[in-house]
Amino acid sequence: MINVIIYYRDKIKPEITVSNNKIDVQGKLVGYELEGHAGYADHGEDLVCASISVLSLHTANGLSELTSNDVTITQNRDGYLKVLANGDIDDMGKVLMQSFYLSIDAIYHDYKNADDKNEFINIKFKEV
């Protein structure tokens, strides 16, 4: 199972709602941490793991290379990645983090089983 922790800075746990085609984020998303493997399919054929890997690396690269944000990125070959802003993030960083969360959440809901549970992804929020 892939464990995803979404970091935020605020007293209110983030809730993302979409109304009038506008994303409203209550709470301030500032990073994420991932560890593990989905186990949806054999190595090299696991669409869930590959999708989350692409999203997380895309967001990390965007935050560090395309914005003025100061971020710390830690990763290893065992499927661990942590991305955390060292302070406030700019508007582009907010868009990247919102997009990351919306995409991870969509994958989470797409791969639920008949019992409405997801055996491959676990998402938690943590205030930093």
N, C-alpha and C positions, 0 to 999 in steps of 0.2 A: 504494500500500500504506500502511496505517496502522501506524506504528511506535508501540508502547506500551512504556514503561519503567515498571516497578513498583519503587518505592523501598522499601527496608527498612533497619532499623538492627539489625544483629546479625551475628555471624560466620557464622551458618548461613543458607544460601539458603532462602527460604520454600518450604515444601511444604504444600499444603493438602490434608488428608484428611478425609473424613467417615466417622465411625463412630458407631453408636448415635444417629443423627440429631444429632450434635454436631460442629461444625466445629472442627478442631484446626489452628492455624496455628503452624508452626515458623518462627520469624523474626518480625520486627516490621514490618508494613506501615505506611508513614508517608506515602505519596504516590504520584503517578504523573505521567507526561508522555506526551502524545500529539501526533503530528504526521503530516500527510498525509491522503490520502483513499483509501478502499477501492478504488474503481474497479469495484465489483461490477455497477453499472448506471449509466445516465445520471443526470446531476445532477437531484436532486429525486425520483428513484426508487430510490436506492441504499439498500436496507434495512440492509446491514451498516454503512455509514457513519452512517446515522441512528440505529441502535441504539446504537452506541458513543458517539455524541454525546450522546444522552439519558442513558446510564449515567454518563458522565464528568461532565456538568453537574449531574445529580441528586446525585452523590456530593460534588462540590465545594460545592454549595449546602447540603447537609446538614451537611458538616463545618464550614462557616463560619457557618451560621445556626442550627443546631439543637443544637450542642455547644459546650463551653467551650474547644475547641481553638484554638490560634493557628496559622492556616495562611496561607501566601502563595499567591495564585492569580494566574497570569500567562497571558494568552491574547491571540490576535490573530485577525483575520478570515481568515487563511490556513489554518485548521484546526489551530492550535497551542494546546495547553492544558497548563499545568503546575500541579500542586497539591502542596504540600509542607508538612508540619507543622513548625513551628519548636519542636521539643521532643517530649516524649512525647504520645501521644494518649490520650484517655479511653476508657472502655468503649464508649460509643456510637460514637465514631470508629473503634474497632476493628471493630465490627459493620459499619459503612458500608464500610470498606476491604475486609473479607472478602467482603461482598456484591458489591462492585465487581469484585473479582478473580474470584469464582465466575462472575459473569455474563459478563465478558469472555472467560474461559476456555471457557465453554459456547458462545459465539458462534464462537470460534476453532475448536472441534471440529465444530460444525454446518456450517461452510463449507469443510471440507477437500475437496480434489479426489480423483480416483480414485487418485492416487499418495500419498494420505494427507498431503498438504501443503496449507498454506493460502496462497493467492495474495493475500489481501486484508488479513491482519492478521499482524504480527510482534510477539511478546511477549518481552521481556527483563526480567531483574531486575538491580538495581544497588544496591549498598550505599552509604549516605550517612552 
